[in-house]
Amino acid sequence: MDVEKLKDIQRECAKRVIKEDDFSKAELIGGMDLTFEKIDQNPTRAWASLVVVDIKTLRPVYSLVIEDTVEFPYIPTFLAFREMPLLLKLYEEAKVKPDVYFIDGQGIAHPRGCGIASHFGVETGEVSVGVAKSKLFGYYREPGPKKGSKSPLTYKGRVIGAVLRTKDNAKPIFVSVGHRISLPTAVDLVLKCSKYRIPEPTRLAHNLLQKVRKDSLL
């Protein structure tokens, strides 16, 4: 495994990211997530899920789970190379394509500007947003305690994401541009999709995965 070559792939990906609104509608929002049978082993069984919600009601209109074997090891900041094959298979098999994809991970808030959400968007050409539960990269001040409060996530004077409170007094989440969307629009969509700390598309995708994984391991 040539780590420098992987870094070059990420840097080239970052150059292709479109960081402005390049779509006409956002009526269906899809959340994508992955889970592993044994995250510290390689290869391991893994599952990926897509849940598509109607942004007006936040109710799911479509869901899909697929299972496969993941062979690429877990290496920090190279998550896309481990998870992308399964996400692409999920994308290709899905009968419903949302207008925007929320990916459980980073977009451009990444050391080389191309986390898994950006990698997915550039690879597929779809609109994507990175929605992460923790910070990978950058600096920020804690946002206010109320839903909708936010602060910039920055690195070397550049804004690379937003630290967003999606529920009163809950821990913030980290939103970043994936592909074909601006950061203000990404933040607005995440807030519109949030009833709890995690926005509904990715929260429901995560919950679905946990059930399928549990049933598969019985």
N, C-alpha and C positions, 0 to 999 in steps of 0.2 A: 504494500500500500504506500503510494507516494503522497505524503501529506502536502508537500509543496504544490503538486499538481492539483490536488483538491482545493487548495487555497486559490489557485489561479482560476479554477472553474467558478468559485464563489465570486471572485473579483469581476470576472466577465459577466456573470449573472447580474451583479450590482449595477453594471453599466447599462443594462437593458431594462431596469426597473423604471416604469412610468409612475411619477409621484404626483400626478394630477388626475382630476376626475375625467375618466375616459369611458363613460357608460351613460346610458339614458334612463335606466330605471333600477330601483332596488326594492322590488316587491317581495321576492323570495330570497331569504338569507339561509345559506347552508353552513352548518358547523361540522368540522372534521376533527377527529381525535383518533389516537392509537393507544393500544395497551399491549403488554407483553406477558407471556406465561412466566418467564424468568428473565427479568431485565438485565441481570448480571451474567447471563450465559449467552453463548453464541456458537451455533445458530439457536434460535428459539422460536416457538410458535408466537404468532402475533395476530391481533385483530384490529381492523380499522372500521370506523363508522362514519356515516354521513346522515345528518338529520336536517331536513329543510323545513323552515318555518315561514308562515305568512307574517310579514312584518306588522300588519294591522292588528292581528289577533295574538301573535306569538305562539300559535298552535302549530304542531307539526303537520305537514301535508305529505311528507315522504321520508322514508328512512331505509338505510341499507347497511348491513354489516358483512364484511368479508374476512376470511381467515387465510393466512399464508405463513410461510417460514421466512424469518428475517435472518440474514447471514452477515450483514455488515456490523462490526462491533460498535458499541457505544463509545463515542469520543466527543467530549465537549466541544461545541461550536461547529461540529460536522454532523449534526442531527439529520439534516436533509438526506445525506447519503445512506443513512440507516432506514429512514421512514418513507422516503419518496416513492420507492417502487410500489409499496402497498397503497399509498395515497393515489398514485396514478392508476393502479388497477381498480381501486374503488371509484375513481372519477370516470373511468372508461365504462364500467359496468352500470353506473347509475342511470336510471331511466328518467330522472328529473334533474335538470341542471339549474341550480339557483342563479340569481343575478350576481350575487356577491358571496364569496366563501370566507368564513371566519376559520382560521387555522389555529389550533392550540399550540402556539409557539411564537417565535419572533419573525418580523418582517425585516426592515432595514436596520432595526436596532440590534446590530450584530457586528462583531469586530471587522468583518470584511463586507458589510452592507448587504448581505444576502442570507438571511435566515430561512427557515423552511417555508414560511408563508410567501416570501418573495420568490423563492426557488419554485414553489408550486405555481404561482401566478405566471412567472416568466415561461415556465415549461409548457403550461397549458394555454396561456393567453387569457386566462380568466381574471376577473377582478378579485383581489384577495386582501385580507387584513390579518395582521398578526395580533393575536389576543393571548397574552401570556400571564400566568399567575405570579411569576417572579421575574426580577430583573436579570438579564444576562450581561448587559453592557451599558455604560453611561452613568450619568450623575443626575440627581434630582432633589428637590425639596418636597417634603410631604405635603400633599394637597389638603385642602380643608376637609372637615368631617362630613359634609353634606353630599348627597348624590349629585353628580354633575361637576363637583369640584375637580380641578385638574392642575397639573404642573408639567412643565416641559421636561422631557428626558433629553439630556444634551451630552455631546462629546466634542471637545475642542471647539466650543462655540457654535456647533451646529445642532439644530433640533433633530433628533432621530426618532422621537416618539412622544407619547403622552402618558403620564401617570394619572390614572382616572379612577375616581371614586364612583362606583356603579350602584352603591347602596349606602344609606346613611351609616356612618361609623364602621363600615366593613373595611377590610384591607383593600388597598387599591389594586388595580390590574394594570398591565403594561400594554398599551396599544401602539402599533406601528404600521406604517404603510407596507403592504405586501406588494401589490402591483395594480396599476391603472386606477388609483384612487389617491385623493389628497388626505393629509392627516386630519384636518378639520371635519371632512366628510366621514372618515373612518370613525372618529370619536363620536360624531352625531349618530351614526348607525348603531354603534355599540351601545350607546345610552338608550336608544329607542328599543333595543332588543333585551334590555336588562331589567329583570324583576328582582333578581338576587345578585350576589357578587359576580358570578360568572354569567355572561350573556346567554340567553336561552338556547341558541343554536349549538354552542359548544357544551353547555351544561347538559342538554338532553343527549347529545352525542356521547358524552362521557358516561352518563347514567346507563344508556343503552349498552355500551361496551362492558361496563361492570357486570351487568346481568348476564350477557352472553358469555363472558369469560368465566363467571362463576358456574353457569350451567355446563360449560364445556369441560370444566375441571372436576365435576362431580364423579 
